[in-house]
């Protein structure tokens, strides 16, 4: 899956790409927008099925990582 950066004249970057949930059946398209200096988590929403996929982006470097949940167990440690 390839995502694309589209630079907007207003100083924003738009993330555009195929939806992993419905692209094959509905042609789903993910869309997310960040400021050109943004670094952090962004939810990209599919305009067809509404599914939200979380990404971590570094807009200045134009890098994107897909965030996936991992199983974790909590433990309290007294110091």
Secondary structure, DSSP 4 states (H G I P E B T S, - for coil): --EEEEE-TTSEEEEEEE-TTTHHHH--EEEEEEETT-EEEEEEEETTT--EEEEEEETTTTEEEE-------------
